[in-house]
Amino acid sequence: MKTRTRHGLILIGSVTVLTSLFFLYSSSSANTQEDQAQSNGHQVVVVRQQISSLQGYTSIVDHKPLKMHCKNCALVTSSGHMTGSNRGAEIDSAECVIRMNDAPSRRYEQDVGQRTSLRVVAHSSLQRVLRNRRELINSSQESVLIFWGPGNYMRPDGRGLVYYNLRLMNQMVPKLQLFIISRLKMLELDELFKKETGKDRKTSNSWLSTGWFTMAIALDMCDRINVYGMIPAEFCKSPQSVQSVPYHYYEPSGPDECSMYLTHEQGRHGSHHRFITEKQVFANWARIFNIHFYQPDWRPKPITMNTTGP
């Protein structure tokens, strides 16, 4: 079955940060069709291509690209905002359900659902996934797992620690569909962050988050994305007036979400995620693409990106 995937973004008129979405949709194809969209008064041409696979996500078994397309996706974050949400049935009704890292569904079904179609995992979460393999792996053998990490961890020549462990995982559970984000795709997503924000990830001592990679993957494979548990960028600006929720719904005694976001956003030494900056970008993407935010429910407001500083 042929699928429709967006591969090009050309901004007609003045250049805005949205032009950098080209990097998500830049693969070539013989058959394309153009759709018109409007954003901030500028006309945008989205090039949709009829292809059967997603380049940049490579199987560790046969090195072939991922073949996956969904009309509607539920992207479930690990946020404490999911606690008590009663969104489980709504989430499970989506064609594809996407989760991140080692976020469990068992014991939390009422709030986060129980189905998993795709799980995006950071290299740093691999050991936690393996420790919880009975729940996260054995119970979802038909789902797809996509791993991301630095190039030296993902090398297929026997020297990449993560890649080596994924091969062992495949031997233990042959039904698992294991993929990695290719080095070229990682570089594209790195450059995308810089073009969207004006911030160089490396010079600012930051790492892109699993949420960043998950949203990029969802844009590649989903026609509509319903995001659950993701707060808007301005949510934590006045933390004293915001109800405290844990960073992870499955770690109720863990760190506070807004405290974590602000610490990482303001960090200048060591490695940090730019959670708030990423959410500004997601809000911009939602003006162009079919992205919707729930729990809390919000719509993107006009946001001026801060292109100064690290």
Secondary structure, DSSP 4 states (H G I P E B T S, - for coil): --EEEEEEEEEESS--GGGGGGGGS----S-EEEEEEEETTEEEEEEEEEESSEEEEEETTT-PEE---EEEEEEE---GGGTT---HHHHHTSSEEEEETT---TT-HHHH-S--SEEEEEGGGHHHHHHTHHHHTGGGTTSEEEEE--GGGS-TTTT-HHHHHHHHHHHH-TT-EEEEE-HHHHHHHHHHHHHHHS--TTTTTEE--HHHHHHHHHHHHEEEEEEESPPPGGGGSSGGGS---BSSTT-TTS-BHHHHHHHHHH--SS-EE-HHHHHHHHHHHHHHSSEEEETTTB-PPP-----S--
